[in-house]
Amino acid sequence: MSTSLEANIAKATALLERFRNQPLGHFVAGKHERGSSSEVFDNVSPIDERVINRVVSGDERDVQAAVSAAAAAFPAWRDRSGTERRKILHAVADAIEARREEIALIECTDTGQALRFMSGAALRAAENFRFFADRAPSAADGVSLPTAEHMNYTMRRAIGPVAVITPWNTPFMLSTWKIAPALAAGCTVVHKPAEWSPLSAMLLVEIMTEAGVPAGVVNLVNGVGERAGRLLTEHPAIRATAFIGESRTGSLIVGQGAPSLKRVHLELGGKNPVIVFEDADLDRALDAVVFMIYSLNGERCTSSSRLLVQRSIHDQFVDRLASRVASLKVGHPLDPATEVGPLIHRQHLDKVLSYFQVAREEGVDVRVGGARAEHPGPGLYVQPTLLVNASNRARVAREEIFGPVLTVIPFSDETEAIEIANDTEYGLAAYIWTANSGRAFRMARDIDAGMIWVNSENNRHLPTPFGGMKASGIGRDGGDYSFEFYMEIKNVCMAYGTHRIPTLGR
């Protein structure tokens, strides 16, 4: 990857040229399709708000074509051996790694994410494919459950065509997090990417096809969620919907799938606490606190957006934190030195900026930032912001801002920390910093969150379950947990022929 901003801009510009000539359509049954809809929308770069390209807004006929292709391809893909699927998915991983620079440069331009993070996103995506590829041969395995008179055994079968609807924050990697296990399980896929960041989804489906994924196994429909997304989630031939996004949208998807009793997996929002006790390694805790809210522009579901600090160390920790936040480098996402890039879209920028006024009206102090950042250029930049002297009742402590904004809340003891941490509608993640192992065990047990990290930032181990409680979602990803969603479990009971069968009417 180039270390020069100018060189990266030149490369990205050249790579994006292919998207400028005609509207970006769909990918159905192994081919690019313009689609039947006459509606198009602009895809705008957050770097300067210039139009990168135009995108076709998929309609009912486009969704139907993609679903039909997935349904037609399903039996043959399901019946391929896991060993064959493993080979193909490893080829996909190889192809992703070969094009990692192209993926990163396009993703940065499309989303505003900093290159220092996106440069490794393709490698993480390839790792997702390799992980689930290696599990494909055993995906259908079950267990033997014998009794005295019968032999019971279980097996798993792919559920059918599934919808995958992904967000705009780190779209390429998150798409693979859903699509790779679906393919390994034997499902076929219709993917609807976020309309604010559609480009890398087309790269992914092209890569998969070139690597040997058969036509119709993975299909792509572009469009807005209210139409293309809803048509997918309501379609009776789609057997399950995997969605990453806002909690409000997740609740709509549950309702849309209800008439067909569609299975749903929802990875939704969070207002995650990071809790720092006085006995913690404060240097390491400080690094983790800054990283987990200001990396990826704060646009991540697992960001630790509420900082709970024990009162005895509150002032000194916040002073050090403020110095670090003020030193963060806001800049062009293709600059290797940039730590915080522009936000994804003007609508989202306006949302994030609105919370600064909300904080002031509620009496929360803006210690650092609190305004739009002007110096990097004309794009959608916001100052990394630190809000202090907040209570957990403040809106900035309760609502998901989804930007580089951290709210600090003091606490006195373990009991109060747990009360504050749990006083939220969300329950995705929590981070605990303490040298007291007993306290760590108690906190991990008592905090209502699907994932707990102790003395660590978000560190993903792919076999472990990923998901949340309450308004943060339904279901778990990772390891065998993914197969539980994409596959049906059957039980087969075989009699030995020796048991007494009840008789009637003799």
N, C-alpha and C positions, 0 to 999 in steps of 0.2 A: 504494500500500500504506500502510495506517495506521501511524503512528508511536507509537500508544498501546497499551500492553499490554491495558488494559481494553477498548478498542474492538476489538482483534483477538480477544480471548476471546469477546466478544459475537457478532462475525461468525462465528467458527468454530462456536460453539454453535448458531447458527441454521442454518448450512450442514449440520451433522451431524444435524440433527433428522430429515431424510429417511431416514436409515439406522436410526432407532431403532424404527420401528413394526413391522417384520417382518424376519425373518432375511435377510441378504444372500445372494442365490442366484447364478445364473449368467447369462450372456448368450449365447444360441445362435440362429443363423440370423436375426439382426437383432432379437431380442426378449429381454426379461427372462424368465428361467425360474426358478421356485422349485426345480426339480430333484426327483429321485425319492428322494433320501436323507432319512431321518428324523433323521440325526445333525447337530447344530449345535455350534459352539464359540464361546466368547467372544472378541471382539476388544477388547483392553484398552489404554487409553492409558498410555504411560509417564510422563505428567505427574503422575498421581495414582493410577494403577492402577484407575481406574474403568472399567467396561464401557462402551465406546462403542456397540457393537451386537453382534448375534449373526450368525454366518456359517454357511451350509450347507456341510457337508463332502461334497464331490462323491464319488459312487460310480461303479461301472462303467457304469451306464446313463447317467449324466450325461456321462461322458467319451465314451461311444459316440455320444451325440447330437451333441456338439460336433464330434467327428471326422467324423461323417457329413455334417454341415453344411459343414465345410471341404472335404471331398472333393467334394461336389456343386457347390460354388461355384467350385472350382478351374479347370475348363476355360474357363469364360467369363472369369474374371479373368485367367488366363494369356494368353488370346487378345485381350484388349483392347490397343489400341495403347499404347505407352509414353507417347505424348503425352496420351492420356486419363488414364492413371494419374498422370501428372505433375500434371494439373489437380486431380484429387481430392486428392492428397497435399498440395498447396499449400493447398487449402481446409481440410484438417485442421490444418495449421500456423496458419492464420488463426484457427481456432476455439480452438486451444490458447492462443494469445496473448490472445484476448478473455476467457478464463476463468482467466488466470494467477493472480489473487488467490485465487480459490476453490481452485484446485489447491494453492497454497502453504499456505493456512491448514489445509486438510484434511490435507495431508501432514505438516505440523509436529505436529499433534495426534495423528496416527496413528503417527508414527515417533519423535518426540522431537527431530528435527533442528531446528536453530536457523533462525529466519526469515531471518536475514541471508544464509543460503546457499540456502534453499528458495525465496526470493523470485525468484531467477533461474533456478530449475530448469525452470520451464515454458518460459521463453524458450530455454533450451538444448534442450529437447525439440522445440520448434517448429523450431529450427535443424536438428535431426536430420532432421525430415520434409522441410524445404526442400532440404537437401543431397541426400538420396536421391531426392526428387521430380525434381530437375533431371537426375539420371542415369538415370531410368527410360526415356527414349526411346532411350538407347544401351545399355541393359543387355544386350540380346540380341546386340549387335554382336560380330563375330569378326574374323579376319584372313585375308588371301589368301596362300597359300603355294604358288606355282606351281613346277612342274618342267618338264623339256623335253617330256614326253609326257602330263602330267596337270596338272589344276588342282585343288589342294586349298584348301578354305576351311573356316573354323570358324564355328560359331554357338553361342549359349547359350540354353538353355531352362530355365524355372523347374522346380525339382525336384519340387514337389508340395505337399501340406499339410505344415506344419511345426509342431512344438511349441516354444513359447517359455516358459521357466521362469525367473522373475526373483526377485531377492533383496529384502530388506526395508530396506536402508539408504537408498537414494535411488530408490524404486521407480518413480516416474512417468518420470523422465528415462531410467533404464536400460531400462525397457520400450520406449520409443521407439527406443532405440539398436539394439534387435533387430528390432522390428516394422516400422519404416520401411523398412529395406533389403529385408526379406522381401516387403513389399507392392510396392515398386518393381520387384523382380525378377519379380513375377507369381505369387508363392506365396500360399497362404491360410494362416491362422494359428489355432492353439488356444493361448491364453495361460493359464498357471497361475501366478498371483502368489503370493508368500510369504504364508503364513497369518498372520504377525504384522503385516502391513501391507496389507490387501486393498482399502482404499477407493479409492485413486487409480486402480487398474486399472479399476474400474467406470466412473469418470469418463472414462478414456481411450477405452474401447470405445463409450461413449455419444457422445462427441465425434466419433469417427471415423464412426459411423453417421449422425449428424446432418449431417456434412460431405459425405456422399455415398458412403462406402465401402459397397458392396452387401452385402446380407444374406448371412451365411455366410462372408464373406471373412475377418473377424476374429471369433473366438468366445472366450468367457471361462469357465473352470471354476474355482471356488474349491474349496479343500480342502487337506488335509495332503499333504506330499510323499510319505510312505510309501505312500499309497493313490492319490490322484488323480494325483500326479506320476508314480508308477511305472506306472500304467495308460496314461498318455500315452506315456511313453518306450518302453513295450513294444508299443504298438499297431502292427500291421503297415501300416496305411494312412498312418501318420505317417512321412514319408520322411527327416526330419532333426530333431534336437533341439538347440536353442540354449539353453545353461544358464549362469547366473551364480550362483556360490555357493561353498560349501566344497569343498576338494579331495577330502575323503572322499566327499561326495555325488557329485562328478563321476566318481569311479571306479565307483560303483554304476551310474550312468547308462550308462557305457560297456558294462557287462555286461548291462544291461537291453535295450539296443539291439542287442546282438550277434546274437541269433537271426534278426533281420530285416535284418542288415547295414546298420543305420541309420547315417547320417552324423551325427557329433556335433561341436558346437563348444562348448568348455568354457572359460569365463573364471573362473578359480579364485583361490585365496588367494595371499598374498604375505607375505614378511618382508623388506621392501625396505630396502636400505642407502642412507643419505645420507652421503656421504664428504666431509669438510671438511679440506682441506689448509691449511698455514700461510700460503700465498700467496693464499688466496681473499679476496674482498671479504667480510669477516666480518659486516658489517652486513646485507648482502643475504642472505648465507647464514643468518644467525640468523632473519631474517624467514621465509625459506622453510622452515627446519627446524620452526619453531613452527607455521606454517600447515599443513604437510603431515602432521602427526600429530594436531593438536588440532582442526582444522576437521572438520566432519561427525562430531563426537564420537569421532573416531578410527575410525569404522566405515566404512572404505573400503579396497578391495583394494590401491590404489596408495599407501597411506600409507607414509611413510618411518619405520618403527617401530624401526629400528636406526640409531643415529647413531655413525658412525665418525669420531673426531676425532684429528688428528695430535697426538702427545704434546707437542710444543713449544708448542702453543696450548691444550692440553686444559683446564687449570684455569681460565684466564681465560674461555674460551668457555663452559664449563659454568656458571661463576658467572653470566654474563650470561643464559644460558638459564634457569637456575633462577629468577632474578628475573622473567623473562617468564612462566614457567609458573605461578608463584605469583600472578601478577596477572591470569590469565585469569578472565573472568566466567562463572561457572556460574549458570544461571538458567532460567526458564520459556522454552520454545522460541518462544513468540509475543511475547516481549519483544525489540524490535529491538536492544537492547544486549547480549543474550546471545551469548556465543561458544561455550559448551559446554552442551548440553542434556542431558536424561535419556537413558539407554540404552534400547534398544528394548523389552526384556522382562526380567522378573525372572530368568528362566533365564540370560539373557546377562549380566545384572548380576552374578549369583553367580559365573559363570565368570571375568569380569574381576577381581572382588574376590579370587578364589582365588589369582591370580597374585601378589598382594602378599605373601601368606604364603610362597608358593614362593620369591619373591625373597629374603626374609629367611632362609629355611632354607638357601639356596644361598650366602649371604654377600654378596649384592648389596645395596648401600645404597639406601634410599629417601630421596632427597634432597628431593623435594617430593611431597606428596599421600600416596597409599598407603592410602586409606580411603574409605568411603562419604561423600558430601557430604550434610550434613543441612540446611544453611541455606536452600536454595531451596524446600523443602517436602517433602511426603510421597512424592514420585516416585522414579524409579530413577536418582538422581544419583550420580556418582562424582567424586572429586577428580581433576583433571588431575594425572598422576603422572610423575615423572622418576626413573628408576632409574640409578644410576651405579656405577662400579667393577665392571663386569660383564665376564666373558669370553664369547666366542662359544659356549662350551659350555653356558652356563646355559640353562635352559628358557625364561626370559623373553627370551632372545636367539634362540631357535630356533622357538618355537611362536607361531602367530598369535593374539594376544590380542584384536585387533579392538576396541580401545577407546582412550581418550585416555591411552596409556601409552607412554613413550619410553625405550628402553634405550640407554645410552651405553657405547661400547667404544673404548678408545684404540688407536692404531696408530702404528708408527714411520716406515714408508716406503711407497712405492707398491706394492712386492711384497707386503708384509704386508696392506695394504688390500685388494688383489685376493683374496688368500687368504681373508681374513675374509668379504669380500662374497660369495664363491662357496661358502663353507662352509655351505650351507643346502639343504634339499630344494626350495625355491621358486626361481623365476626370472622374476618378473613385471616389476619396475621397479627402477631404480637412479638415484641423483642424485649428481652429481659437482660439487664446488666447488673450482676451481683457476684461477689466472691463466696457467698453463703450457699452451699449446695442444697441444704434443706429448704431454704427459701426458694431457690430456683425450682425445685420439685413441686413445692406447694403452689407457686405462682403458675407454673405450667399446667397444673391440674385445675386450678380455679378460674383461670381466664377463659372467657368464652370466645375462642378463636380456633379455626381449623388447623392453623400452623403456628408453632411457637419456636422461636430461635433464642437460645440462651448464650449470651456472650458472643454473638455473631450477627453479621448482617444476613440478608437473604442469601442462603447458600443452597442451591438445588442439587439434590441427589435423586436421579431419575426413577429409581424404584419406589420412592416414598410417595405417599398420597398428597396431592395438591388440591386444595379447595377450602371453602369456608362454611360458616354457620350463619344463621339468621338471614339478613338481607344480603349477605355476601355470596349466596349461591346454594346450589343443590348438586351433590355428587362430588366425585374425586377423580382427578387425573393422575397418571404416573403408574409405572409398573403394571401389575395385574389389575389394578383398580380401573385402568382405562378399558381393559377387555370386559370387565363387568358391565360397562355401559354399552359397548359396541356389539356385544354378543348375548344371545339367549342361552340360558342353562337348561338342559334337559335331564330328567332322571329316567332311567330305564330299569324296570323291575322284572327280573327273570326268575320264574319258579323252578325249583329243582324237581318238581313233580311228586313231592312227598307230603305236602301239607294237606290238611283236611279242608275241603271247600264246603262252605255252608250250603244246605239244600233246602229248597222250598217246593211245595206242590207235589211231592212224591207220595 
